[in-house]
Amino acid sequence: GVYDYSIYWDKDTNILFACQKTKGEESSQDMGANPIVQKWWDYMADIMEVNPDNSPVTIPLPEVFHMD
C-alpha cells in the first residue's frame, strides 16, 4: 500500500505533481516491465513526451510537500 505522499513543483509551468510511494515486492520502477504498463505507455505515447521505448520522459522537480 501507499506509505508516503509528496508534491513536486515545476517552476517553468507552475504546475504541481503529486506522487505516492508503494510497499510491496515490486518497486515503481519494476512496473515498467509489466506488459499492462507497457501497453498503457503505448496508448498514451501520442499525447505525452516519451522515450524510444514509449516510457514517459521524466524531469527532476523540487519537492514542496511531504507526508509519511
mmCIF file as Biopython writes it, N, C-alpha, C and O atoms, coordinates in Angstrom:
data_model
#
loop_
_atom_site.group_PDB
_atom_site.id
_atom_site.type_symbol
_atom_site.label_atom_id
_atom_site.label_alt_id
_atom_site.label_comp_id
_atom_site.label_asym_id
_atom_site.label_entity_id
_atom_site.label_seq_id
_atom_site.pdbx_PDB_ins_code
_atom_site.Cartn_x
_atom_site.Cartn_y
_atom_site.Cartn_z
_atom_site.occupancy
_atom_site.B_iso_or_equiv
_atom_site.auth_seq_id
_atom_site.auth_asym_id
_atom_site.pdbx_PDB_model_num
ATOM 1   N N  . GLY A ? 1  ? 0.797  -1.185 0.000   1.0 0.0 1  A 1 
ATOM 2   C CA . GLY A ? 1  ? 0.000  0.000  0.000   1.0 0.0 1  A 1 
ATOM 3   C C  . GLY A ? 1  ? 0.849  1.262  0.000   1.0 0.0 1  A 1 
ATOM 4   O O  . GLY A ? 1  ? 2.078  1.198  -0.001  1.0 0.0 1  A 1 
ATOM 5   N N  . VAL A ? 2  ? 0.199  2.372  0.001   1.0 0.0 2  A 1 
ATOM 6   C CA . VAL A ? 2  ? 0.874  3.673  -0.017  1.0 0.0 2  A 1 
ATOM 7   C C  . VAL A ? 2  ? 1.463  3.961  1.357   1.0 0.0 2  A 1 
ATOM 8   O O  . VAL A ? 2  ? 0.787  3.791  2.372   1.0 0.0 2  A 1 
ATOM 9   N N  . TYR A ? 3  ? 2.723  4.399  1.395   1.0 0.0 3  A 1 
ATOM 10  C CA . TYR A ? 3  ? 3.320  4.749  2.676   1.0 0.0 3  A 1 
ATOM 11  C C  . TYR A ? 3  ? 3.845  6.168  2.745   1.0 0.0 3  A 1 
ATOM 12  O O  . TYR A ? 3  ? 4.247  6.600  3.825   1.0 0.0 3  A 1 
ATOM 13  N N  . ASP A ? 4  ? 3.864  6.896  1.684   1.0 0.0 4  A 1 
ATOM 14  C CA . ASP A ? 4  ? 4.115  8.331  1.782   1.0 0.0 4  A 1 
ATOM 15  C C  . ASP A ? 4  ? 3.604  9.060  0.552   1.0 0.0 4  A 1 
ATOM 16  O O  . ASP A ? 4  ? 3.291  8.458  -0.474  1.0 0.0 4  A 1 
ATOM 17  N N  . TYR A ? 5  ? 3.533  10.361 0.690   1.0 0.0 5  A 1 
ATOM 18  C CA . TYR A ? 5  ? 2.904  11.191 -0.332  1.0 0.0 5  A 1 
ATOM 19  C C  . TYR A ? 5  ? 3.706  12.477 -0.449  1.0 0.0 5  A 1 
ATOM 20  O O  . TYR A ? 5  ? 4.015  13.110 0.560   1.0 0.0 5  A 1 
ATOM 21  N N  . SER A ? 6  ? 4.045  12.866 -1.671  1.0 0.0 6  A 1 
ATOM 22  C CA . SER A ? 6  ? 4.816  14.092 -1.897  1.0 0.0 6  A 1 
ATOM 23  C C  . SER A ? 6  ? 4.197  14.898 -3.027  1.0 0.0 6  A 1 
ATOM 24  O O  . SER A ? 6  ? 3.518  14.360 -3.901  1.0 0.0 6  A 1 
ATOM 25  N N  . ILE A ? 7  ? 4.447  16.196 -2.989  1.0 0.0 7  A 1 
ATOM 26  C CA . ILE A ? 7  ? 4.037  17.089 -4.071  1.0 0.0 7  A 1 
ATOM 27  C C  . ILE A ? 7  ? 5.286  17.802 -4.570  1.0 0.0 7  A 1 
ATOM 28  O O  . ILE A ? 7  ? 6.106  18.281 -3.786  1.0 0.0 7  A 1 
ATOM 29  N N  . TYR A ? 8  ? 5.411  17.859 -5.883  1.0 0.0 8  A 1 
ATOM 30  C CA . TYR A ? 8  ? 6.552  18.495 -6.536  1.0 0.0 8  A 1 
ATOM 31  C C  . TYR A ? 8  ? 6.059  19.650 -7.388  1.0 0.0 8  A 1 
ATOM 32  O O  . TYR A ? 8  ? 4.917  19.654 -7.846  1.0 0.0 8  A 1 
ATOM 33  N N  . TRP A ? 9  ? 6.928  20.630 -7.599  1.0 0.0 9  A 1 
ATOM 34  C CA . TRP A ? 9  ? 6.558  21.848 -8.320  1.0 0.0 9  A 1 
ATOM 35  C C  . TRP A ? 9  ? 7.447  22.039 -9.536  1.0 0.0 9  A 1 
ATOM 36  O O  . TRP A ? 9  ? 8.673  22.019 -9.434  1.0 0.0 9  A 1 
ATOM 37  N N  . ASP A ? 10 ? 6.815  22.225 -10.687 1.0 0.0 10 A 1 
ATOM 38  C CA . ASP A ? 10 ? 7.532  22.582 -11.912 1.0 0.0 10 A 1 
ATOM 39  C C  . ASP A ? 10 ? 7.484  24.097 -12.034 1.0 0.0 10 A 1 
ATOM 40  O O  . ASP A ? 10 ? 6.456  24.659 -12.413 1.0 0.0 10 A 1 
ATOM 41  N N  . LYS A ? 11 ? 8.589  24.758 -11.714 1.0 0.0 11 A 1 
ATOM 42  C CA . LYS A ? 11 ? 8.594  26.224 -11.697 1.0 0.0 11 A 1 
ATOM 43  C C  . LYS A ? 11 ? 8.434  26.818 -13.088 1.0 0.0 11 A 1 
ATOM 44  O O  . LYS A ? 11 ? 7.989  27.958 -13.221 1.0 0.0 11 A 1 
ATOM 45  N N  . ASP A ? 12 ? 8.792  26.057 -14.143 1.0 0.0 12 A 1 
ATOM 46  C CA . ASP A ? 12 ? 8.650  26.576 -15.506 1.0 0.0 12 A 1 
ATOM 47  C C  . ASP A ? 12 ? 7.193  26.687 -15.940 1.0 0.0 12 A 1 
ATOM 48  O O  . ASP A ? 12 ? 6.835  27.589 -16.697 1.0 0.0 12 A 1 
ATOM 49  N N  . THR A ? 13 ? 6.353  25.769 -15.460 1.0 0.0 13 A 1 
ATOM 50  C CA . THR A ? 13 ? 4.941  25.766 -15.852 1.0 0.0 13 A 1 
ATOM 51  C C  . THR A ? 13 ? 4.013  26.153 -14.704 1.0 0.0 13 A 1 
ATOM 52  O O  . THR A ? 13 ? 2.822  26.384 -14.911 1.0 0.0 13 A 1 
ATOM 53  N N  . ASN A ? 14 ? 4.566  26.222 -13.491 1.0 0.0 14 A 1 
ATOM 54  C CA . ASN A ? 14 ? 3.799  26.486 -12.277 1.0 0.0 14 A 1 
ATOM 55  C C  . ASN A ? 14 ? 2.743  25.401 -12.020 1.0 0.0 14 A 1 
ATOM 56  O O  . ASN A ? 14 ? 1.656  25.680 -11.515 1.0 0.0 14 A 1 
ATOM 57  N N  . ILE A ? 15 ? 3.087  24.168 -12.377 1.0 0.0 15 A 1 
ATOM 58  C CA . ILE A ? 15 ? 2.191  23.026 -12.192 1.0 0.0 15 A 1 
ATOM 59  C C  . ILE A ? 15 ? 2.720  22.164 -11.047 1.0 0.0 15 A 1 
ATOM 60  O O  . ILE A ? 15 ? 3.927  21.953 -10.921 1.0 0.0 15 A 1 
ATOM 61  N N  . LEU A ? 16 ? 1.799  21.669 -10.213 1.0 0.0 16 A 1 
ATOM 62  C CA . LEU A ? 16 ? 2.136  20.760 -9.129  1.0 0.0 16 A 1 
ATOM 63  C C  . LEU A ? 16 ? 1.866  19.321 -9.565  1.0 0.0 16 A 1 
ATOM 64  O O  . LEU A ? 16 ? 0.905  19.050 -10.285 1.0 0.0 16 A 1 
ATOM 65  N N  . PHE A ? 17 ? 2.718  18.412 -9.123  1.0 0.0 17 A 1 
ATOM 66  C CA . PHE A ? 17 ? 2.576  16.995 -9.424  1.0 0.0 17 A 1 
ATOM 67  C C  . PHE A ? 17 ? 2.614  16.217 -8.119  1.0 0.0 17 A 1 
ATOM 68  O O  . PHE A ? 17 ? 3.512  16.417 -7.301  1.0 0.0 17 A 1 
ATOM 69  N N  . ALA A ? 18 ? 1.654  15.341 -7.920  1.0 0.0 18 A 1 
ATOM 70  C CA . ALA A ? 18 ? 1.607  14.518 -6.717  1.0 0.0 18 A 1 
ATOM 71  C C  . ALA A ? 18 ? 2.196  13.147 -7.012  1.0 0.0 18 A 1 
ATOM 72  O O  . ALA A ? 18 ? 2.099  12.636 -8.127  1.0 0.0 18 A 1 
ATOM 73  N N  . CYS A ? 19 ? 2.807  12.563 -5.990  1.0 0.0 19 A 1 
ATOM 74  C CA . CYS A ? 19 ? 3.434  11.255 -6.131  1.0 0.0 19 A 1 
ATOM 75  C C  . CYS A ? 19 ? 3.216  10.475 -4.843  1.0 0.0 19 A 1 
ATOM 76  O O  . CYS A ? 19 ? 3.327  11.027 -3.748  1.0 0.0 19 A 1 
ATOM 77  N N  . GLN A ? 20 ? 2.909  9.201  -4.977  1.0 0.0 20 A 1 
ATOM 78  C CA . GLN A ? 20 ? 2.796  8.348  -3.805  1.0 0.0 20 A 1 
ATOM 79  C C  . GLN A ? 20 ? 3.727  7.162  -3.979  1.0 0.0 20 A 1 
ATOM 80  O O  . GLN A ? 20 ? 3.949  6.697  -5.097  1.0 0.0 20 A 1 
ATOM 81  N N  . LYS A ? 21 ? 4.269  6.677  -2.880  1.0 0.0 21 A 1 
ATOM 82  C CA . LYS A ? 21 ? 5.143  5.506  -2.911  1.0 0.0 21 A 1 
ATOM 83  C C  . LYS A ? 21 ? 4.364  4.313  -2.386  1.0 0.0 21 A 1 
ATOM 84  O O  . LYS A ? 21 ? 3.458  4.448  -1.563  1.0 0.0 21 A 1 
ATOM 85  N N  . THR A ? 22 ? 4.737  3.149  -2.880  1.0 0.0 22 A 1 
ATOM 86  C CA . THR A ? 22 ? 4.006  1.947  -2.504  1.0 0.0 22 A 1 
ATOM 87  C C  . THR A ? 22 ? 4.926  0.931  -1.844  1.0 0.0 22 A 1 
ATOM 88  O O  . THR A ? 22 ? 6.130  0.900  -2.101  1.0 0.0 22 A 1 
ATOM 89  N N  . LYS A ? 23 ? 4.340  0.104  -0.991  1.0 0.0 23 A 1 
ATOM 90  C CA . LYS A ? 23 ? 5.051  -1.014 -0.373  1.0 0.0 23 A 1 
ATOM 91  C C  . LYS A ? 23 ? 4.728  -2.268 -1.163  1.0 0.0 23 A 1 
ATOM 92  O O  . LYS A ? 23 ? 3.682  -2.364 -1.804  1.0 0.0 23 A 1 
ATOM 93  N N  . GLY A ? 24 ? 5.624  -3.210 -1.108  1.0 0.0 24 A 1 
ATOM 94  C CA . GLY A ? 24 ? 5.406  -4.477 -1.772  1.0 0.0 24 A 1 
ATOM 95  C C  . GLY A ? 24 ? 6.714  -4.979 -2.343  1.0 0.0 24 A 1 
ATOM 96  O O  . GLY A ? 24 ? 7.764  -4.363 -2.162  1.0 0.0 24 A 1 
ATOM 97  N N  . GLU A ? 25 ? 6.643  -6.080 -3.021  1.0 0.0 25 A 1 
ATOM 98  C CA . GLU A ? 25 ? 7.857  -6.686 -3.547  1.0 0.0 25 A 1 
ATOM 99  C C  . GLU A ? 25 ? 8.384  -5.967 -4.778  1.0 0.0 25 A 1 
ATOM 100 O O  . GLU A ? 25 ? 9.588  -6.005 -5.030  1.0 0.0 25 A 1 
ATOM 101 N N  . GLU A ? 26 ? 7.536  -5.321 -5.544  1.0 0.0 26 A 1 
ATOM 102 C CA . GLU A ? 26 ? 7.972  -4.615 -6.743  1.0 0.0 26 A 1 
ATOM 103 C C  . GLU A ? 26 ? 8.066  -3.125 -6.465  1.0 0.0 26 A 1 
ATOM 104 O O  . GLU A ? 26 ? 7.216  -2.554 -5.782  1.0 0.0 26 A 1 
ATOM 105 N N  . SER A ? 27 ? 9.118  -2.496 -7.006  1.0 0.0 27 A 1 
ATOM 106 C CA . SER A ? 27 ? 9.218  -1.040 -6.917  1.0 0.0 27 A 1 
ATOM 107 C C  . SER A ? 27 ? 8.432  -0.427 -8.063  1.0 0.0 27 A 1 
ATOM 108 O O  . SER A ? 27 ? 8.020  -1.128 -8.988  1.0 0.0 27 A 1 
ATOM 109 N N  . SER A ? 28 ? 8.228  0.871  -8.000  1.0 0.0 28 A 1 
ATOM 110 C CA . SER A ? 28 ? 7.528  1.541  -9.098  1.0 0.0 28 A 1 
ATOM 111 C C  . SER A ? 28 ? 8.322  1.416  -10.390 1.0 0.0 28 A 1 
ATOM 112 O O  . SER A ? 28 ? 7.735  1.412  -11.472 1.0 0.0 28 A 1 
ATOM 113 N N  . GLN A ? 29 ? 9.655  1.315  -10.299 1.0 0.0 29 A 1 
ATOM 114 C CA . GLN A ? 29 ? 10.484 1.150  -11.490 1.0 0.0 29 A 1 
ATOM 115 C C  . GLN A ? 29 ? 10.296 -0.235 -12.105 1.0 0.0 29 A 1 
ATOM 116 O O  . GLN A ? 29 ? 10.383 -0.386 -13.323 1.0 0.0 29 A 1 
ATOM 117 N N  . ASP A ? 30 ? 10.041 -1.245 -11.276 1.0 0.0 30 A 1 
ATOM 118 C CA . ASP A ? 30 ? 9.798  -2.597 -11.776 1.0 0.0 30 A 1 
ATOM 119 C C  . ASP A ? 30 ? 8.518  -2.672 -12.594 1.0 0.0 30 A 1 
ATOM 120 O O  . ASP A ? 30 ? 8.370  -3.543 -13.451 1.0 0.0 30 A 1 
ATOM 121 N N  . MET A ? 31 ? 7.602  -1.762 -12.329 1.0 0.0 31 A 1 
ATOM 122 C CA . MET A ? 31 ? 6.331  -1.767 -13.048 1.0 0.0 31 A 1 
ATOM 123 C C  . MET A ? 31 ? 6.542  -1.609 -14.553 1.0 0.0 31 A 1 
ATOM 124 O O  . MET A ? 31 ? 5.702  -2.055 -15.335 1.0 0.0 31 A 1 
ATOM 125 N N  . GLY A ? 32 ? 7.641  -0.987 -14.977 1.0 0.0 32 A 1 
ATOM 126 C CA . GLY A ? 32 ? 7.905  -0.789 -16.398 1.0 0.0 32 A 1 
ATOM 127 C C  . GLY A ? 32 ? 8.053  -2.080 -17.179 1.0 0.0 32 A 1 
ATOM 128 O O  . GLY A ? 32 ? 7.895  -2.081 -18.400 1.0 0.0 32 A 1 
ATOM 129 N N  . ALA A ? 33 ? 8.351  -3.173 -16.503 1.0 0.0 33 A 1 
ATOM 130 C CA . ALA A ? 33 ? 8.468  -4.471 -17.164 1.0 0.0 33 A 1 
ATOM 131 C C  . ALA A ? 33 ? 7.114  -5.160 -17.329 1.0 0.0 33 A 1 
ATOM 132 O O  . ALA A ? 33 ? 7.019  -6.172 -18.024 1.0 0.0 33 A 1 
ATOM 133 N N  . ASN A ? 34 ? 6.082  -4.634 -16.706 1.0 0.0 34 A 1 
ATOM 134 C CA . ASN A ? 34 ? 4.750  -5.228 -16.765 1.0 0.0 34 A 1 
ATOM 135 C C  . ASN A ? 34 ? 4.121  -4.953 -18.131 1.0 0.0 34 A 1 
ATOM 136 O O  . ASN A ? 34 ? 4.056  -3.796 -18.548 1.0 0.0 34 A 1 
ATOM 137 N N  . PRO A ? 35 ? 3.653  -5.993 -18.839 1.0 0.0 35 A 1 
ATOM 138 C CA . PRO A ? 35 ? 3.048  -5.796 -20.158 1.0 0.0 35 A 1 
ATOM 139 C C  . PRO A ? 35 ? 1.854  -4.838 -20.152 1.0 0.0 35 A 1 
ATOM 140 O O  . PRO A ? 35 ? 1.624  -4.135 -21.136 1.0 0.0 35 A 1 
ATOM 141 N N  . ILE A ? 36 ? 1.104  -4.804 -19.067 1.0 0.0 36 A 1 
ATOM 142 C CA . ILE A ? 36 ? -0.044 -3.890 -18.995 1.0 0.0 36 A 1 
ATOM 143 C C  . ILE A ? 36 ? 0.441  -2.446 -18.937 1.0 0.0 36 A 1 
ATOM 144 O O  . ILE A ? 36 ? -0.137 -1.571 -19.583 1.0 0.0 36 A 1 
ATOM 145 N N  . VAL A ? 37 ? 1.501  -2.189 -18.163 1.0 0.0 37 A 1 
ATOM 146 C CA . VAL A ? 37 ? 2.072  -0.838 -18.092 1.0 0.0 37 A 1 
ATOM 147 C C  . VAL A ? 37 ? 2.624  -0.440 -19.460 1.0 0.0 37 A 1 
ATOM 148 O O  . VAL A ? 37 ? 2.415  0.689  -19.904 1.0 0.0 37 A 1 
ATOM 149 N N  . GLN A ? 38 ? 3.321  -1.349 -20.125 1.0 0.0 38 A 1 
ATOM 150 C CA . GLN A ? 38 ? 3.862  -1.053 -21.451 1.0 0.0 38 A 1 
ATOM 151 C C  . GLN A ? 38 ? 2.746  -0.758 -22.449 1.0 0.0 38 A 1 
ATOM 152 O O  . GLN A ? 38 ? 2.885  0.123  -23.298 1.0 0.0 38 A 1 
ATOM 153 N N  . LYS A ? 39 ? 1.648  -1.489 -22.348 1.0 0.0 39 A 1 
ATOM 154 C CA . LYS A ? 39 ? 0.502  -1.226 -23.220 1.0 0.0 39 A 1 
ATOM 155 C C  . LYS A ? 39 ? -0.056 0.175  -22.955 1.0 0.0 39 A 1 
ATOM 156 O O  . LYS A ? 39 ? -0.423 0.886  -23.891 1.0 0.0 39 A 1 
ATOM 157 N N  . TRP A ? 40 ? -0.119 0.570  -21.674 1.0 0.0 40 A 1 
ATOM 158 C CA . TRP A ? 40 ? -0.587 1.910  -21.313 1.0 0.0 40 A 1 
ATOM 159 C C  . TRP A ? 40 ? 0.339  2.971  -21.893 1.0 0.0 40 A 1 
ATOM 160 O O  . TRP A ? 40 ? -0.136 3.962  -22.447 1.0 0.0 40 A 1 
ATOM 161 N N  . TRP A ? 41 ? 1.661  2.781  -21.777 1.0 0.0 41 A 1 
ATOM 162 C CA . TRP A ? 41 ? 2.620  3.725  -22.354 1.0 0.0 41 A 1 
ATOM 163 C C  . TRP A ? 41 ? 2.380  3.880  -23.849 1.0 0.0 41 A 1 
ATOM 164 O O  . TRP A ? 41 ? 2.359  4.996  -24.368 1.0 0.0 41 A 1 
ATOM 165 N N  . ASP A ? 42 ? 2.197  2.749  -24.546 1.0 0.0 42 A 1 
ATOM 166 C CA . ASP A ? 42 ? 1.953  2.801  -25.993 1.0 0.0 42 A 1 
ATOM 167 C C  . ASP A ? 42 ? 0.681  3.585  -26.296 1.0 0.0 42 A 1 
ATOM 168 O O  . ASP A ? 42 ? 0.643  4.387  -27.229 1.0 0.0 42 A 1 
ATOM 169 N N  . TYR A ? 43 ? -0.351 3.350  -25.507 1.0 0.0 43 A 1 
ATOM 170 C CA . TYR A ? 43 ? -1.631 4.032  -25.695 1.0 0.0 43 A 1 
ATOM 171 C C  . TYR A ? 43 ? -1.496 5.535  -25.489 1.0 0.0 43 A 1 
ATOM 172 O O  . TYR A ? 43 ? -2.128 6.311  -26.206 1.0 0.0 43 A 1 
ATOM 173 N N  . MET A ? 44 ? -0.691 5.957  -24.529 1.0 0.0 44 A 1 
ATOM 174 C CA . MET A ? 44 ? -0.543 7.365  -24.178 1.0 0.0 44 A 1 
ATOM 175 C C  . MET A ? 44 ? 0.547  8.088  -24.971 1.0 0.0 44 A 1 
ATOM 176 O O  . MET A ? 44 ? 0.666  9.309  -24.871 1.0 0.0 44 A 1 
ATOM 177 N N  . ALA A ? 45 ? 1.334  7.366  -25.747 1.0 0.0 45 A 1 
ATOM 178 C CA . ALA A ? 45 ? 2.521  7.938  -26.397 1.0 0.0 45 A 1 
ATOM 179 C C  . ALA A ? 45 ? 2.217  9.130  -27.297 1.0 0.0 45 A 1 
ATOM 180 O O  . ALA A ? 45 ? 3.064  10.010 -27.455 1.0 0.0 45 A 1 
ATOM 181 N N  . ASP A ? 46 ? 1.044  9.177  -27.879 1.0 0.0 46 A 1 
ATOM 182 C CA . ASP A ? 46 ? 0.746  10.288 -28.796 1.0 0.0 46 A 1 
ATOM 183 C C  . ASP A ? 46 ? 0.338  11.570 -28.071 1.0 0.0 46 A 1 
ATOM 184 O O  . ASP A ? 46 ? 0.188  12.612 -28.709 1.0 0.0 46 A 1 
ATOM 185 N N  . ILE A ? 47 ? 0.154  11.512 -26.748 1.0 0.0 47 A 1 
ATOM 186 C CA . ILE A ? 47 ? -0.242 12.730 -26.031 1.0 0.0 47 A 1 
ATOM 187 C C  . ILE A ? 47 ? 0.741  13.136 -24.931 1.0 0.0 47 A 1 
ATOM 188 O O  . ILE A ? 47 ? 0.447  14.037 -24.145 1.0 0.0 47 A 1 
ATOM 189 N N  . MET A ? 48 ? 1.911  12.479 -24.867 1.0 0.0 48 A 1 
ATOM 190 C CA . MET A ? 48 ? 2.913  12.874 -23.877 1.0 0.0 48 A 1 
ATOM 191 C C  . MET A ? 48 ? 4.307  12.654 -24.448 1.0 0.0 48 A 1 
ATOM 192 O O  . MET A ? 48 ? 4.489  11.891 -25.397 1.0 0.0 48 A 1 
ATOM 193 N N  . GLU A ? 49 ? 5.291  13.332 -23.856 1.0 0.0 49 A 1 
ATOM 194 C CA . GLU A ? 49 ? 6.670  13.117 -24.269 1.0 0.0 49 A 1 
ATOM 195 C C  . GLU A ? 49 ? 7.113  11.743 -23.798 1.0 0.0 49 A 1 
ATOM 196 O O  . GLU A ? 49 ? 6.909  11.372 -22.642 1.0 0.0 49 A 1 
ATOM 197 N N  . VAL A ? 50 ? 7.727  10.987 -24.718 1.0 0.0 50 A 1 
ATOM 198 C CA . VAL A ? 50 ? 8.143  9.629  -24.391 1.0 0.0 50 A 1 
ATOM 199 C C  . VAL A ? 50 ? 9.575  9.373  -24.854 1.0 0.0 50 A 1 
ATOM 200 O O  . VAL A ? 50 ? 10.107 10.067 -25.720 1.0 0.0 50 A 1 
ATOM 201 N N  . ASN A ? 51 ? 10.173 8.362  -24.250 1.0 0.0 51 A 1 
ATOM 202 C CA . ASN A ? 51 ? 11.476 7.850  -24.656 1.0 0.0 51 A 1 
ATOM 203 C C  . ASN A ? 51 ? 11.279 6.884  -25.820 1.0 0.0 51 A 1 
ATOM 204 O O  . ASN A ? 51 ? 10.140 6.567  -26.162 1.0 0.0 51 A 1 
ATOM 205 N N  . PRO A ? 52 ? 12.369 6.406  -26.438 1.0 0.0 52 A 1 
ATOM 206 C CA . PRO A ? 52 ? 12.219 5.480  -27.572 1.0 0.0 52 A 1 
ATOM 207 C C  . PRO A ? 52 ? 11.387 4.232  -27.274 1.0 0.0 52 A 1 
ATOM 208 O O  . PRO A ? 52 ? 10.774 3.676  -28.185 1.0 0.0 52 A 1 
ATOM 209 N N  . ASP A ? 53 ? 11.354 3.773  -25.999 1.0 0.0 53 A 1 
ATOM 210 C CA . ASP A ? 53 ? 10.538 2.600  -25.647 1.0 0.0 53 A 1 
ATOM 211 C C  . ASP A ? 53 ? 9.117  2.966  -25.230 1.0 0.0 53 A 1 
ATOM 212 O O  . ASP A ? 53 ? 8.382  2.123  -24.716 1.0 0.0 53 A 1 
ATOM 213 N N  . ASN A ? 54 ? 8.726  4.237  -25.454 1.0 0.0 54 A 1 
ATOM 214 C CA . ASN A ? 54 ? 7.416  4.789  -25.094 1.0 0.0 54 A 1 
ATOM 215 C C  . ASN A ? 54 ? 7.223  4.983  -23.598 1.0 0.0 54 A 1 
ATOM 216 O O  . ASN A ? 54 ? 6.120  5.318  -23.167 1.0 0.0 54 A 1 
ATOM 217 N N  . SER A ? 55 ? 8.264  4.781  -22.791 1.0 0.0 55 A 1 
ATOM 218 C CA . SER A ? 55 ? 8.156  5.120  -21.369 1.0 0.0 55 A 1 
ATOM 219 C C  . SER A ? 55 ? 8.132  6.641  -21.249 1.0 0.0 55 A 1 
ATOM 220 O O  . SER A ? 55 ? 8.731  7.327  -22.077 1.0 0.0 55 A 1 
ATOM 221 N N  . PRO A ? 56 ? 7.458  7.179  -20.244 1.0 0.0 56 A 1 
ATOM 222 C CA . PRO A ? 56 ? 7.354  8.633  -20.116 1.0 0.0 56 A 1 
ATOM 223 C C  . PRO A ? 56 ? 8.710  9.297  -19.859 1.0 0.0 56 A 1 
ATOM 224 O O  . PRO A ? 56 ? 9.549  8.760  -19.135 1.0 0.0 56 A 1 
ATOM 225 N N  . VAL A ? 57 ? 8.908  10.464 -20.459 1.0 0.0 57 A 1 
ATOM 226 C CA . VAL A ? 57 ? 10.081 11.279 -20.151 1.0 0.0 57 A 1 
ATOM 227 C C  . VAL A ? 57 ? 9.902  11.826 -18.743 1.0 0.0 57 A 1 
ATOM 228 O O  . VAL A ? 57 ? 8.815  12.283 -18.387 1.0 0.0 57 A 1 
ATOM 229 N N  . THR A ? 58 ? 10.945 11.785 -17.951 1.0 0.0 58 A 1 
ATOM 230 C CA . THR A ? 58 ? 10.870 12.298 -16.586 1.0 0.0 58 A 1 
ATOM 231 C C  . THR A ? 58 ? 11.814 13.480 -16.414 1.0 0.0 58 A 1 
ATOM 232 O O  . THR A ? 58 ? 12.877 13.534 -17.032 1.0 0.0 58 A 1 
ATOM 233 N N  . ILE A ? 59 ? 11.418 14.418 -15.573 1.0 0.0 59 A 1 
ATOM 234 C CA . ILE A ? 59 ? 12.194 15.623 -15.290 1.0 0.0 59 A 1 
ATOM 235 C C  . ILE A ? 59 ? 12.278 15.773 -13.775 1.0 0.0 59 A 1 
ATOM 236 O O  . ILE A ? 59 ? 11.245 15.768 -13.106 1.0 0.0 59 A 1 
ATOM 237 N N  . PRO A ? 60 ? 13.492 15.907 -13.209 1.0 0.0 60 A 1 
ATOM 238 C CA . PRO A ? 60 ? 13.592 16.108 -11.760 1.0 0.0 60 A 1 
ATOM 239 C C  . PRO A ? 60 ? 12.928 17.423 -11.339 1.0 0.0 60 A 1 
ATOM 240 O O  . PRO A ? 60 ? 13.148 18.459 -11.965 1.0 0.0 60 A 1 
ATOM 241 N N  . LEU A ? 61 ? 12.122 17.377 -10.284 1.0 0.0 61 A 1 
ATOM 242 C CA . LEU A ? 61 ? 11.422 18.560 -9.772  1.0 0.0 61 A 1 
ATOM 243 C C  . LEU A ? 61 ? 11.669 18.694 -8.273  1.0 0.0 61 A 1 
ATOM 244 O O  . LEU A ? 61 ? 11.856 17.687 -7.590  1.0 0.0 61 A 1 
ATOM 245 N N  . PRO A ? 62 ? 11.673 19.923 -7.748  1.0 0.0 62 A 1 
ATOM 246 C CA . PRO A ? 62 ? 11.846 20.085 -6.304  1.0 0.0 62 A 1 
ATOM 247 C C  . PRO A ? 62 ? 10.589 19.664 -5.536  1.0 0.0 62 A 1 
ATOM 248 O O  . PRO A ? 62 ? 9.464  19.942 -5.951  1.0 0.0 62 A 1 
ATOM 249 N N  . GLU A ? 63 ? 10.811 18.992 -4.414  1.0 0.0 63 A 1 
ATOM 250 C CA . GLU A ? 63 ? 9.703  18.593 -3.544  1.0 0.0 63 A 1 
ATOM 251 C C  . GLU A ? 63 ? 9.271  19.792 -2.706  1.0 0.0 63 A 1 
ATOM 252 O O  . GLU A ? 63 ? 10.099 20.451 -2.078  1.0 0.0 63 A 1 
ATOM 253 N N  . VAL A ? 64 ? 7.959  20.070 -2.701  1.0 0.0 64 A 1 
ATOM 254 C CA . VAL A ? 64 ? 7.438  21.207 -1.934  1.0 0.0 64 A 1 
ATOM 255 C C  . VAL A ? 64 ? 6.540  20.776 -0.772  1.0 0.0 64 A 1 
ATOM 256 O O  . VAL A ? 64 ? 6.150  21.606 0.049   1.0 0.0 64 A 1 
ATOM 257 N N  . PHE A ? 65 ? 6.210  19.482 -0.700  1.0 0.0 65 A 1 
ATOM 258 C CA . PHE A ? 65 ? 5.388  18.960 0.395   1.0 0.0 65 A 1 
ATOM 259 C C  . PHE A ? 65 ? 5.690  17.483 0.553   1.0 0.0 65 A 1 
ATOM 260 O O  . PHE A ? 65 ? 5.894  16.774 -0.433  1.0 0.0 65 A 1 
ATOM 261 N N  . HIS A ? 66 ? 5.720  17.019 1.799   1.0 0.0 66 A 1 
ATOM 262 C CA . HIS A ? 66 ? 5.913  15.591 2.053   1.0 0.0 66 A 1 
ATOM 263 C C  . HIS A ? 66 ? 5.144  15.191 3.311   1.0 0.0 66 A 1 
ATOM 264 O O  . HIS A ? 66 ? 5.141  15.909 4.311   1.0 0.0 66 A 1 
ATOM 265 N N  . MET A ? 67 ? 4.489  14.023 3.238   1.0 0.0 67 A 1 
ATOM 266 C CA . MET A ? 67 ? 3.782  13.465 4.386   1.0 0.0 67 A 1 
ATOM 267 C C  . MET A ? 67 ? 4.018  11.960 4.406   1.0 0.0 67 A 1 
ATOM 268 O O  . MET A ? 67 ? 3.774  11.280 3.409   1.0 0.0 67 A 1 
ATOM 269 N N  . ASP A ? 68 ? 4.491  11.435 5.537   1.0 0.0 68 A 1 
ATOM 270 C CA . ASP A ? 68 ? 4.688  9.980  5.666   1.0 0.0 68 A 1 
ATOM 271 C C  . ASP A ? 68 ? 3.388  9.287  5.917   1.0 0.0 68 A 1 
ATOM 272 O O  . ASP A ? 68 ? 3.356  8.064  6.052   1.0 0.0 68 A 1 
#
